[in-house]
Amino acid sequence: MKTKITGHDLIALGYKQGKWMKEAIAHINENKLQGEAMTTKYLEQFKMPDPIALHRNPIEFSINIKAENEMEEDNVSKVINSMQTLMKTPTLVDGAIMPDACPAGPDGTIPVGGVAVAKNAIHPGMHSADICCSVMLTDFGKTDPKAILDAAHANTHFGPGGRDRNSQFRFPKELLEAFEDNVLLNDKEMIKIARSHLGTQGDGNHFLFIGTSKNTGNTMMVTHHGSRGPGAKLYNKGMKIAERFRRDLSPETKKQNAWIPFDTEEGKNYWDALQTIRDWTKTNHEVLHNSVAETLGIDIENRYWNEHNFVFKDGDLFYHAKGATPLDAKFMPDITGPRLIPLNMSEPVLIVEGSTTKTNLGFAPHGAGRNVSRTQHRKSKTGSVMQIFKEETRGLDVRFFSKEIDITELPSAYKNAKAVRAQMDEFGLGNVIDEVMPYGCIMAGDWQKNAPWKKRREKRKRDRR
């Protein structure tokens, strides 16, 4: 045997190159290990385990959805098929789909409205890039709804990017320290974005909704958004870490279902980072709600919130909710009230309570969901955009922050709200205890229509002509 062991020798013995190898080589050479003393007794700890195979058959999951018409049959079929593929992932032990479920990617991707329960594993792809997408409600008493909507419009921020320095909210010291204490969050770009995105709501289906309580008549404001840039950056880091584990632990697992073992340093760091991103997102809601109260000089009578896009831990089980509202208080350590389920801009926001059952796994739907894609919905509409907008928002004060109407966020883009509520009752997915009756809302709108990059492109086309 050679006097000195090298990395080539270890690779020839079947060991995989990694950070461990440098230290192991030094230990072997310093202690002059040979034969079984080197292989069986020392190197055995570095031997890669056999790849973890997929479940031969999908783990059973609960189906809390049914097709109400022919259009929905295709949607439900795709959701179930994708969930069946997903449930072959080795870490999964249970799952469920909600009445608002719709496909969210290629076969085997967790659908929107899906819950997947993993043992000792966090799957970044199962909470998606919009980590901690959530809703917050503030009760402003008998304040005029229009005054709340106007103040909110003046204080919120929709669309891409963040706020400039002159309009940024104060970044709490304890939140900054939490970012700095986590290896996955402590980089200059991450913290810069966390500062500038505080008090922003993004685009898509995120909204600011004003209405009145059916029970009390009080004016209530509901915001819907996720963790914006910081969450997206953490998601990208998480997916890269999970992919490294996937290649070693379970190459057969689909890339979107890769996981980070919780009992590793990476798993603990990622879990802690998720909690900090959750705190950031809650603060993001709070600064907007507080700014409205401060602008109008009014008191806040009540407030509560819940996420519906997150990972919830119960013992060694990790509940990945991709657009599913937690009913069980064990999932929310800071629970202060009931849960919120928005449907569409012309329907009430439902205020619900509920309990865990074998089939709901402690969750409810997070909204009305879609039967068709945005593109399909846009193609299905006839008439002018303004005509469609007026017909679908009659009697409401609906505003688009970009001043461009997005017809893919109008009520017709979503599933029938009454059918979703009926299925909530049928499948035991929460009890409605109050409703926030719609007055108006703000959304990003079609901000890309007049985006700077699009204007520059069109100008270049005109110049060439």
C-alpha positions as CSV (number, residue, x, y, z in Angstrom):
1,M,0.0,0.0,0.0
2,K,1.1,3.5,-0.7
3,T,2.8,5.4,2.1
4,K,0.3,8.2,1.7
5,I,-3.4,7.8,0.9
6,T,-4.9,10.3,-1.6
7,G,-8.3,11.2,-2.7
8,H,-7.9,9.1,-5.8
9,D,-7.4,6.0,-3.5
10,L,-10.6,6.7,-1.6
11,I,-12.6,7.3,-4.9
12,A,-11.2,4.0,-6.2
13,L,-12.5,2.3,-3.0
14,G,-16.0,3.5,-4.0
15,Y,-16.3,6.7,-1.8
16,K,-17.8,9.8,-3.2
17,Q,-15.8,13.0,-3.2
18,G,-16.9,15.6,-0.7
19,K,-15.9,18.1,1.9
20,W,-15.3,15.3,4.3
21,M,-12.5,13.8,2.2
22,K,-9.7,16.3,3.1
23,E,-10.1,15.8,6.8
24,A,-10.4,12.0,6.4
25,I,-7.2,11.8,4.3
26,A,-5.3,13.8,6.9
27,H,-6.6,11.5,9.7
28,I,-5.7,8.3,7.9
29,N,-2.2,9.4,7.0
30,E,-1.5,10.9,10.5
31,N,-2.6,7.7,12.2
32,K,-1.2,5.4,9.5
33,L,-4.4,3.5,9.1
34,Q,-4.4,0.5,6.8
35,G,-6.6,-2.4,5.9
36,E,-9.7,-3.0,8.0
37,A,-8.7,-0.3,10.4
38,M,-9.0,2.2,7.6
39,T,-12.0,0.8,5.7
40,T,-14.3,-1.1,8.1
41,K,-13.6,0.9,11.2
42,Y,-13.0,4.4,10.0
43,L,-14.2,5.0,6.5
44,E,-17.5,3.2,7.0
45,Q,-19.0,6.4,8.5
46,F,-18.5,8.2,5.2
47,K,-20.0,5.5,3.1
48,M,-23.1,6.7,1.1
49,P,-26.3,4.9,1.9
50,D,-28.1,3.0,-0.8
51,P,-30.4,5.3,-2.8
52,I,-33.9,5.6,-1.3
53,A,-36.5,4.2,-3.7
54,L,-39.8,5.8,-4.5
55,H,-42.9,4.2,-3.0
56,R,-44.0,1.4,-5.3
57,N,-47.6,2.5,-4.9
58,P,-48.8,6.1,-4.1
59,I,-49.5,6.7,-0.4
60,E,-53.2,7.2,0.0
61,F,-54.5,10.8,0.3
62,S,-57.8,12.4,0.9
63,I,-59.8,13.9,-1.9
64,N,-61.9,16.8,-0.7
65,I,-63.0,18.0,-4.1
66,K,-65.5,17.0,-6.8
67,A,-66.2,18.2,-10.3
68,E,-69.4,20.3,-10.5
69,N,-69.4,20.4,-14.4
70,E,-67.6,19.1,-17.4
71,M,-65.0,21.9,-17.3
72,E,-64.1,21.0,-13.8
73,E,-63.8,17.2,-14.6
74,D,-60.6,17.9,-16.5
75,N,-59.1,20.0,-13.7
76,V,-60.0,17.5,-11.0
77,S,-58.6,14.6,-13.1
78,K,-55.3,16.4,-13.6
79,V,-55.0,17.3,-9.9
80,I,-55.6,13.8,-8.8
81,N,-53.2,12.3,-11.3
82,S,-50.5,14.7,-10.3
83,M,-51.1,14.0,-6.6
84,Q,-50.8,10.3,-7.2
85,T,-47.4,10.7,-8.7
86,L,-46.4,13.1,-5.9
87,M,-47.4,10.6,-3.3
88,K,-44.7,8.2,-4.5
89,T,-42.1,10.5,-3.0
90,P,-40.3,8.4,-0.3
91,T,-40.7,10.9,2.6
92,L,-44.4,11.3,2.3
93,V,-46.8,9.6,4.7
94,D,-50.2,11.4,4.0
95,G,-51.8,14.0,1.9
96,A,-55.0,15.8,0.9
97,I,-56.5,18.1,-1.8
98,M,-59.0,20.9,-1.2
99,P,-62.0,22.1,-3.2
100,D,-59.9,24.9,-4.7
101,A,-57.3,22.6,-6.1
102,C,-55.7,23.2,-9.5
103,P,-52.6,22.0,-11.3
104,A,-49.4,24.0,-10.6
105,G,-46.8,22.3,-12.9
106,P,-45.8,19.1,-14.6
107,D,-47.1,15.7,-13.4
108,G,-46.0,15.0,-9.8
109,T,-46.0,18.7,-8.7
110,I,-48.1,19.4,-5.6
111,P,-51.2,21.2,-6.8
112,V,-52.4,24.5,-5.5
113,G,-54.9,23.4,-2.8
114,G,-52.7,20.5,-1.9
115,V,-51.3,19.2,1.5
116,A,-48.4,16.8,1.6
117,V,-47.1,15.4,4.9
118,A,-43.5,14.3,5.1
119,K,-41.5,12.6,7.8
120,N,-38.4,14.5,9.0
121,A,-38.1,16.3,5.6
122,I,-38.7,19.7,4.2
123,H,-39.5,20.0,0.5
124,P,-39.0,23.6,-0.7
125,G,-40.8,22.8,-4.0
126,M,-43.9,21.9,-2.0
127,H,-44.3,25.3,-0.4
128,S,-43.2,27.1,-3.6
129,A,-41.4,30.4,-4.2
130,D,-44.2,32.5,-2.6
131,I,-43.2,31.3,0.9
132,C,-45.8,32.2,3.6
133,C,-48.4,33.7,1.2
134,S,-50.9,34.8,3.8
135,V,-53.9,37.0,4.7
136,M,-54.3,39.5,7.5
137,L,-57.5,41.2,8.7
138,T,-57.8,44.5,10.7
139,D,-61.1,45.6,12.1
140,F,-61.4,49.5,11.9
141,G,-64.8,49.7,13.6
142,K,-67.4,52.0,12.1
143,T,-65.0,53.9,9.9
144,D,-66.2,54.8,6.4
145,P,-65.0,52.0,3.9
146,K,-64.1,54.6,1.3
147,A,-61.8,56.4,3.7
148,I,-60.1,53.1,4.5
149,L,-59.7,52.3,0.8
150,D,-58.4,55.7,-0.1
151,A,-55.8,55.7,2.7
152,A,-54.8,52.1,1.8
153,H,-54.3,53.1,-1.8
154,A,-52.1,55.9,-0.8
155,N,-50.0,53.7,1.5
156,T,-49.7,50.4,-0.3
157,H,-47.4,49.4,-3.2
158,F,-48.2,46.8,-5.9
159,G,-46.1,45.7,-8.9
160,P,-42.5,44.6,-9.3
161,G,-39.6,45.8,-7.2
162,G,-39.6,47.6,-3.9
163,R,-39.9,51.0,-2.4
164,D,-37.3,53.7,-2.9
165,R,-35.4,55.0,0.2
166,N,-37.7,57.9,0.7
167,S,-40.8,55.7,1.1
168,Q,-39.4,52.7,2.9
169,F,-40.9,51.6,6.2
170,R,-38.6,51.2,9.3
171,F,-37.0,47.7,9.3
172,P,-37.4,46.3,12.9
173,K,-34.1,45.8,14.7
174,E,-35.1,42.3,15.9
175,L,-36.0,41.2,12.4
176,L,-32.6,42.5,11.0
177,E,-30.8,40.5,13.8
178,A,-32.8,37.4,12.8
179,F,-31.6,37.7,9.2
180,E,-28.1,38.3,10.3
181,D,-28.1,35.2,12.6
182,N,-29.1,32.8,9.8
183,V,-26.5,31.6,7.3
184,L,-29.1,31.4,4.5
185,L,-30.4,35.0,5.1
186,N,-27.3,36.9,6.0
187,D,-26.2,38.3,2.7
188,K,-26.2,42.0,1.6
189,E,-28.5,41.5,-1.3
190,M,-31.1,39.5,0.7
191,I,-31.2,42.2,3.5
192,K,-31.3,45.0,0.9
193,I,-34.4,43.4,-0.7
194,A,-36.0,42.7,2.6
195,R,-35.7,46.4,3.5
196,S,-37.0,47.7,0.1
197,H,-39.8,45.1,-0.2
198,L,-41.3,45.8,3.2
199,G,-44.7,47.3,2.7
200,T,-45.2,45.9,-0.9
201,Q,-47.7,43.4,-2.2
202,G,-46.4,42.2,-5.5
203,D,-48.8,41.2,-8.4
204,G,-50.9,38.3,-9.6
205,N,-53.7,37.4,-7.2
206,H,-52.5,39.4,-4.3
207,F,-54.9,42.1,-3.2
208,L,-56.0,44.7,-0.6
209,F,-59.7,44.2,0.1
210,I,-62.1,46.5,2.0
211,G,-65.5,45.3,3.3
212,T,-67.9,45.2,6.2
213,S,-68.6,42.5,8.7
214,K,-71.9,40.7,8.2
215,N,-72.2,40.3,11.9
216,T,-71.2,43.7,13.2
217,G,-71.2,46.1,10.3
218,N,-67.6,47.1,11.1
219,T,-65.2,48.1,8.3
220,M,-62.5,45.5,7.8
221,M,-59.3,45.5,5.7
222,V,-57.8,42.3,4.4
223,T,-54.4,42.1,2.7
224,H,-53.1,39.1,0.7
225,H,-49.5,38.6,-0.2
226,G,-46.4,36.5,0.5
227,S,-42.8,37.1,1.4
228,R,-41.9,38.8,-1.9
229,G,-38.2,39.0,-2.8
230,P,-36.7,37.6,0.4
231,G,-38.9,34.5,0.2
232,A,-38.1,34.0,-3.4
233,K,-34.4,34.1,-2.7
234,L,-34.6,31.7,0.2
235,Y,-36.7,29.3,-2.0
236,N,-34.0,29.3,-4.7
237,K,-31.3,28.5,-2.0
238,G,-33.5,25.8,-0.6
239,M,-34.1,24.1,-3.9
240,K,-30.3,24.0,-4.6
241,I,-29.7,22.5,-1.2
242,A,-32.5,19.9,-1.7
243,E,-31.2,19.0,-5.2
244,R,-27.7,18.2,-3.7
245,F,-29.4,15.8,-1.3
246,R,-31.7,14.4,-4.0
247,R,-28.8,13.4,-6.2
248,D,-27.2,11.4,-3.3
249,L,-30.3,10.2,-1.4
250,S,-33.0,9.6,-4.0
251,P,-32.1,10.2,-7.7
252,E,-35.5,8.7,-8.8
253,T,-37.4,11.5,-6.9
254,K,-38.5,14.2,-9.2
255,K,-36.5,17.4,-9.0
256,Q,-39.5,19.5,-7.9
257,N,-40.0,17.1,-4.9
258,A,-36.4,17.1,-3.7
259,W,-36.1,17.4,0.1
260,I,-33.7,18.7,2.8
261,P,-33.5,16.1,5.7
262,F,-34.5,18.0,8.9
263,D,-31.9,16.2,11.0
264,T,-29.0,17.8,9.1
265,E,-27.4,21.2,9.7
266,E,-28.9,22.4,6.4
267,G,-32.3,21.2,7.5
268,K,-32.1,23.1,10.8
269,N,-30.9,26.3,9.1
270,Y,-33.6,26.1,6.4
271,W,-36.3,25.6,9.0
272,D,-35.1,28.6,11.1
273,A,-34.9,30.7,7.9
274,L,-38.5,29.8,7.1
275,Q,-39.6,31.1,10.5
276,T,-37.8,34.4,10.0
277,I,-39.3,34.8,6.5
278,R,-42.7,34.1,8.2
279,D,-42.0,36.9,10.7
280,W,-41.0,39.2,7.9
281,T,-44.2,38.5,6.0
282,K,-46.3,39.1,9.1
283,T,-44.5,42.4,9.6
284,N,-45.1,43.2,5.9
285,H,-48.9,43.0,6.5
286,E,-48.7,44.9,9.7
287,V,-46.9,48.0,8.4
288,L,-49.6,48.4,5.7
289,H,-52.5,48.0,8.1
290,N,-50.8,50.3,10.7
291,S,-50.1,53.0,8.1
292,V,-53.9,53.2,7.3
293,A,-54.7,53.6,11.0
294,E,-52.0,56.3,11.4
295,T,-53.1,58.2,8.3
296,L,-56.7,58.4,9.5
297,G,-55.9,58.7,13.2
298,I,-58.2,55.8,14.1
299,D,-58.0,52.9,16.5
300,I,-57.6,49.2,15.6
301,E,-60.4,47.1,17.2
302,N,-59.1,43.6,16.2
303,R,-56.6,41.8,14.1
304,Y,-55.7,38.3,13.0
305,W,-53.9,36.5,10.2
306,N,-53.0,33.2,8.8
307,E,-50.6,31.9,6.2
308,H,-51.8,29.4,3.5
309,N,-48.5,28.6,1.7
310,F,-46.1,27.2,4.3
311,V,-44.6,24.2,6.1
312,F,-46.1,23.4,9.4
313,K,-44.3,21.1,11.9
314,D,-45.9,18.7,14.3
315,G,-43.4,16.4,16.0
316,D,-41.4,14.7,13.2
317,L,-44.1,15.4,10.6
318,F,-43.9,18.4,8.2
319,Y,-47.2,19.5,6.7
320,H,-46.5,21.2,3.3
321,A,-49.5,23.4,2.5
322,K,-49.5,24.7,-1.1
323,G,-52.5,27.0,-0.9
324,A,-54.3,25.4,2.1
325,T,-55.5,27.2,5.2
326,P,-54.5,25.8,8.6
327,L,-57.5,25.1,10.8
328,D,-55.7,23.4,13.7
329,A,-54.2,25.9,16.2
330,K,-51.2,23.6,16.6
331,F,-49.9,24.8,13.3
332,M,-49.9,28.5,14.3
333,P,-48.0,29.4,17.5
334,D,-49.2,33.0,17.4
335,I,-52.8,32.3,16.7
336,T,-55.1,35.2,17.8
337,G,-58.4,34.5,16.0
338,P,-60.2,32.6,13.3
339,R,-58.9,32.0,9.8
340,L,-59.5,33.9,6.6
341,I,-60.6,32.4,3.2
342,P,-61.0,34.9,0.3
343,L,-63.0,33.9,-2.7
344,N,-62.9,36.6,-5.4
345,M,-63.3,40.4,-5.4
346,S,-67.1,40.3,-5.7
347,E,-67.6,37.7,-2.9
348,P,-67.2,37.9,0.8
349,V,-64.0,37.0,2.6
350,L,-65.0,34.0,4.8
351,I,-64.0,34.0,8.5
352,V,-63.9,30.4,9.6
353,E,-63.1,28.1,12.4
354,G,-62.8,24.3,12.3
355,S,-61.2,21.2,13.7
356,T,-58.9,18.4,12.4
357,T,-60.4,15.3,10.8
358,K,-58.9,12.3,9.2
359,T,-59.6,13.6,5.8
360,N,-58.9,17.4,6.1
361,L,-55.6,16.8,8.1
362,G,-56.3,20.1,9.9
363,F,-56.7,22.3,6.7
364,A,-59.3,24.1,4.7
365,P,-59.2,25.7,1.2
366,H,-57.4,29.0,0.7
367,G,-59.8,30.5,-1.8
368,A,-61.9,29.7,-4.9
369,G,-59.1,28.4,-7.2
370,R,-59.1,28.3,-11.0
371,N,-60.5,25.8,-13.5
372,V,-58.5,27.2,-16.4
373,S,-55.2,29.1,-16.9
374,R,-55.0,32.8,-17.2
375,T,-54.3,32.5,-20.9
376,Q,-57.4,30.3,-21.4
377,H,-59.6,32.6,-19.5
378,R,-58.4,35.7,-21.4
379,K,-59.1,33.9,-24.7
380,S,-62.6,33.0,-23.5
381,K,-63.7,36.6,-23.0
382,T,-65.4,38.6,-25.7
383,G,-66.0,42.3,-25.8
384,S,-63.9,45.3,-24.6
385,V,-61.8,45.0,-21.5
386,M,-63.7,48.0,-20.0
387,Q,-67.1,46.4,-20.7
388,I,-66.0,43.1,-19.1
389,F,-64.7,45.0,-16.1
390,K,-67.8,47.0,-15.6
391,E,-70.1,44.0,-15.8
392,E,-68.1,41.9,-13.3
393,T,-67.5,44.7,-10.7
394,R,-70.8,46.4,-10.7
395,G,-71.4,48.1,-7.4
396,L,-67.8,47.7,-6.2
397,D,-64.9,50.2,-6.0
398,V,-62.3,48.1,-7.7
399,R,-58.9,49.7,-8.5
400,F,-55.8,48.5,-10.3
401,F,-52.6,50.0,-9.0
402,S,-51.0,50.1,-12.4
403,K,-54.1,51.7,-13.9
404,E,-54.4,48.8,-16.3
405,I,-57.2,46.2,-15.9
406,D,-56.3,42.6,-15.5
407,I,-59.3,40.6,-16.6
408,T,-57.6,37.4,-15.4
409,E,-58.3,38.5,-11.8
410,L,-62.0,39.3,-12.3
411,P,-64.6,37.0,-10.7
412,S,-65.1,34.9,-13.8
413,A,-61.5,33.8,-13.7
414,Y,-62.2,31.8,-10.6
415,K,-64.3,28.7,-9.6
416,N,-67.9,29.2,-8.6
417,A,-67.7,30.5,-5.0
418,K,-71.0,28.9,-4.0
419,A,-69.8,25.5,-5.1
420,V,-66.5,25.9,-3.1
421,R,-68.5,26.8,0.0
422,A,-70.9,23.9,-0.5
423,Q,-67.9,21.5,-0.8
424,M,-66.4,23.0,2.4
425,D,-69.6,22.0,4.2
426,E,-69.7,18.6,2.5
427,F,-66.1,17.6,3.3
428,G,-65.9,19.2,6.8
429,L,-63.5,22.0,5.9
430,G,-64.3,24.7,8.4
431,N,-67.4,26.5,9.6
432,V,-68.1,30.1,8.5
433,I,-68.7,32.3,11.5
434,D,-68.7,35.7,9.8
435,E,-68.2,37.2,6.3
436,V,-66.5,40.4,5.2
437,M,-69.0,41.7,2.6
438,P,-67.2,43.4,-0.3
439,Y,-66.9,47.2,-0.7
440,G,-63.9,47.4,-3.0
441,C,-60.3,46.3,-3.5
442,I,-56.9,47.1,-5.0
443,M,-54.8,44.8,-7.1
444,A,-51.7,45.2,-9.2
445,G,-53.4,45.0,-12.5
446,D,-51.7,44.4,-15.8
447,W,-48.5,46.2,-14.9
448,Q,-46.6,44.6,-17.7
449,K,-48.7,46.3,-20.3
450,N,-46.8,49.6,-19.8
451,A,-43.7,48.2,-18.2
452,P,-40.5,50.2,-19.1
453,W,-38.9,47.2,-20.8
454,K,-42.0,46.7,-23.0
455,K,-42.1,50.4,-23.9
456,R,-38.4,50.3,-24.9
457,R,-39.0,47.2,-27.1
458,E,-42.0,48.8,-28.8
459,K,-39.9,52.0,-29.4
460,R,-37.2,49.9,-31.1
461,K,-39.8,48.3,-33.3
462,R,-41.2,51.6,-34.4
463,D,-37.7,53.0,-35.0
464,R,-36.9,50.0,-37.3
465,R,-40.1,50.5,-39.2
